[in-house]
């Protein structure tokens, strides 16, 4: 029961954070990492094994969310850099010159 409630709370927090930090994914990743660190600290302070395990599981979930976010950010940045690249040789055809020759002219 508690585990289901924790999952619902995490899902609600992620949804809230993603809504308000949609334009700053780096801040969102930091926030997820902050939660993961706090869960690890709570686990270190907890004597009861079951509860410590729950905190560590929550820490993994926050860490996985940050990792997933980083991966999607990396993919998005790669797409943007590929779109921004100019063509290798815009002057195709018989009159095309190598870049070194064109610069000397």
MODELLER restraints for C-alpha pairs under 7 A, 6 or more apart:
rsr = mdl.restraints
at = mdl.atoms
rsr.add(forms.Gaussian(group=physical.xy_distance, feature=features.Distance(at['CA:17:A'], at['CA:28:A']), mean=6.82, stdev=0.5))
rsr.add(forms.Gaussian(group=physical.xy_distance, feature=features.Distance(at['CA:21:A'], at['CA:28:A']), mean=5.93, stdev=0.5))
rsr.add(forms.Gaussian(group=physical.xy_distance, feature=features.Distance(at['CA:29:A'], at['CA:66:A']), mean=5.01, stdev=0.5))
rsr.add(forms.Gaussian(group=physical.xy_distance, feature=features.Distance(at['CA:29:A'], at['CA:69:A']), mean=6.60, stdev=0.5))
rsr.add(forms.Gaussian(group=physical.xy_distance, feature=features.Distance(at['CA:32:A'], at['CA:62:A']), mean=5.42, stdev=0.5))
rsr.add(forms.Gaussian(group=physical.xy_distance, feature=features.Distance(at['CA:32:A'], at['CA:63:A']), mean=6.74, stdev=0.5))
rsr.add(forms.Gaussian(group=physical.xy_distance, feature=features.Distance(at['CA:32:A'], at['CA:65:A']), mean=6.84, stdev=0.5))
rsr.add(forms.Gaussian(group=physical.xy_distance, feature=features.Distance(at['CA:32:A'], at['CA:66:A']), mean=5.55, stdev=0.5))
rsr.add(forms.Gaussian(group=physical.xy_distance, feature=features.Distance(at['CA:33:A'], at['CA:62:A']), mean=6.54, stdev=0.5))
rsr.add(forms.Gaussian(group=physical.xy_distance, feature=features.Distance(at['CA:33:A'], at['CA:63:A']), mean=6.04, stdev=0.5))
rsr.add(forms.Gaussian(group=physical.xy_distance, feature=features.Distance(at['CA:33:A'], at['CA:66:A']), mean=6.32, stdev=0.5))
rsr.add(forms.Gaussian(group=physical.xy_distance, feature=features.Distance(at['CA:35:A'], at['CA:62:A']), mean=6.45, stdev=0.5))
rsr.add(forms.Gaussian(group=physical.xy_distance, feature=features.Distance(at['CA:36:A'], at['CA:59:A']), mean=4.14, stdev=0.5))
rsr.add(forms.Gaussian(group=physical.xy_distance, feature=features.Distance(at['CA:36:A'], at['CA:60:A']), mean=6.91, stdev=0.5))
rsr.add(forms.Gaussian(group=physical.xy_distance, feature=features.Distance(at['CA:36:A'], at['CA:62:A']), mean=5.12, stdev=0.5))
rsr.add(forms.Gaussian(group=physical.xy_distance, feature=features.Distance(at['CA:36:A'], at['CA:63:A']), mean=5.81, stdev=0.5))
rsr.add(forms.Gaussian(group=physical.xy_distance, feature=features.Distance(at['CA:37:A'], at['CA:59:A']), mean=6.85, stdev=0.5))
rsr.add(forms.Gaussian(group=physical.xy_distance, feature=features.Distance(at['CA:39:A'], at['CA:55:A']), mean=5.23, stdev=0.5))
rsr.add(forms.Gaussian(group=physical.xy_distance, feature=features.Distance(at['CA:39:A'], at['CA:56:A']), mean=6.41, stdev=0.5))
rsr.add(forms.Gaussian(group=physical.xy_distance, feature=features.Distance(at['CA:39:A'], at['CA:58:A']), mean=6.48, stdev=0.5))
rsr.add(forms.Gaussian(group=physical.xy_distance, feature=features.Distance(at['CA:39:A'], at['CA:59:A']), mean=5.13, stdev=0.5))
rsr.add(forms.Gaussian(group=physical.xy_distance, feature=features.Distance(at['CA:40:A'], at['CA:55:A']), mean=6.56, stdev=0.5))
rsr.add(forms.Gaussian(group=physical.xy_distance, feature=features.Distance(at['CA:40:A'], at['CA:56:A']), mean=5.93, stdev=0.5))
rsr.add(forms.Gaussian(group=physical.xy_distance, feature=features.Distance(at['CA:40:A'], at['CA:59:A']), mean=6.05, stdev=0.5))
rsr.add(forms.Gaussian(group=physical.xy_distance, feature=features.Distance(at['CA:42:A'], at['CA:55:A']), mean=6.66, stdev=0.5))
rsr.add(forms.Gaussian(group=physical.xy_distance, feature=features.Distance(at['CA:43:A'], at['CA:52:A']), mean=4.52, stdev=0.5))
rsr.add(forms.Gaussian(group=physical.xy_distance, feature=features.Distance(at['CA:43:A'], at['CA:55:A']), mean=5.32, stdev=0.5))
rsr.add(forms.Gaussian(group=physical.xy_distance, feature=features.Distance(at['CA:43:A'], at['CA:56:A']), mean=6.24, stdev=0.5))
rsr.add(forms.Gaussian(group=physical.xy_distance, feature=features.Distance(at['CA:46:A'], at['CA:52:A']), mean=5.63, stdev=0.5))
